[in-house]
């Protein structure tokens, strides 16, 4: 599958942003999709995941502030980010986990930068 992320930008602490990820290709092999982020000088970390049943899970650092949703009619995965903090500043990557011929494969979209100022 191919993933196209959009929606990054700059916001002050306490503000909101919405990231979107458009998914194309053979979407029927996807078992889950979600978002990761990578802050400057740090490793990429998991943010949130949604599976094909619509069940969402979140990292503790974003739980209660971020909401992940899927739009099956548009093949999109959206991340609503509220009450943003400076520590949320990072490049955000959408991802999709596929199950193909007995193997798991992770696909990545290009990153989108989120900058939160204090």
C-alpha positions in Angstrom: 0.0 0.0 0.0 0.9 3.6 -0.4 0.5 6.2 2.4 0.3 10.0 2.0 0.3 12.1 5.2 -0.8 15.7 5.5 -1.9 18.2 8.1 1.3 19.1 10.0 2.1 22.6 11.0 3.0 25.0 13.8 0.8 25.7 16.8 1.1 27.1 20.3 0.9 24.9 23.3 -2.7 24.1 24.1 -3.7 24.2 20.5 -4.9 21.5 18.1 -3.9 20.0 14.8 -5.4 17.2 12.7 -3.2 14.9 10.7 -4.6 12.8 7.9 -3.2 9.8 6.1 -4.6 8.7 2.8 -4.2 5.0 2.0 -4.1 3.5 -1.5 -3.3 0.3 -3.1 -4.4 -3.2 -1.9 -6.0 -2.1 1.3 -7.5 -5.5 1.9 -4.2 -6.8 3.3 -4.1 -4.1 6.0 -4.6 -5.4 9.6 -4.0 -2.1 11.4 -2.8 1.5 10.7 -1.6 4.3 12.9 1.0 6.9 13.6 4.5 7.1 14.9 6.6 10.2 15.6 10.3 11.1 15.8 11.5 14.1 17.8 14.8 15.7 17.0 17.6 13.6 18.4 15.3 10.8 19.5 14.2 7.4 18.2 10.9 6.9 16.4 8.1 6.1 18.9 4.7 4.7 18.5 1.7 7.1 19.0 -1.5 5.3 18.2 -3.0 2.4 16.3 -6.4 1.5 14.9 -7.3 -2.1 13.8 -9.8 -3.2 11.2 -12.4 -3.6 13.9 -12.0 0.1 14.8 -10.3 -0.6 18.1 -7.8 2.1 19.0 -4.8 2.1 21.3 -2.7 5.0 22.4 0.7 5.6 24.0 0.5 6.9 27.5 2.0 10.2 26.5 -1.0 11.1 24.2 -3.8 9.2 25.8 -6.7 11.6 26.5 -5.4 14.2 24.1 -5.2 12.5 20.8 -8.0 10.7 18.9 -7.4 8.3 16.1 -10.2 7.5 13.6 -10.6 5.7 10.4 -12.7 6.7 7.4 -13.4 3.6 5.4 -15.3 5.5 2.7 -12.2 7.6 1.9 -9.5 5.2 2.9 -8.1 7.6 5.4 -6.8 7.5 8.9 -7.0 10.7 10.9 -5.3 11.8 14.1 -6.9 14.6 16.0 -4.4 16.2 18.4 -5.7 18.4 21.1 -4.1 20.2 24.0 -0.7 20.0 22.3 2.5 20.3 24.3 6.0 21.4 23.2 7.1 17.8 23.8 4.7 16.7 21.0 7.0 18.4 18.5 8.2 15.8 16.1 7.9 14.5 12.5 4.8 12.3 12.4 4.7 9.2 10.2 1.6 7.2 9.3 2.0 3.5 8.9 0.1 0.5 7.9 0.7 -3.1 8.9 -0.2 -5.7 6.2 -0.4 -9.5 6.4 0.7 -11.0 3.1 1.3 -14.6 2.5 2.0 -15.4 6.1 4.3 -12.4 6.7 3.8 -9.0 8.3 4.9 -6.0 6.3 5.0 -2.4 7.6 4.5 0.5 5.1 5.3 4.1 5.9 4.2 7.4 4.6 6.4 10.4 4.3 6.6 12.4 7.5 4.8 15.6 8.4 6.2 18.1 10.8 4.4 19.2 13.9 5.9 22.1 15.9 4.4 23.1 19.2 5.7 26.3 20.8 5.4 27.2 24.4 
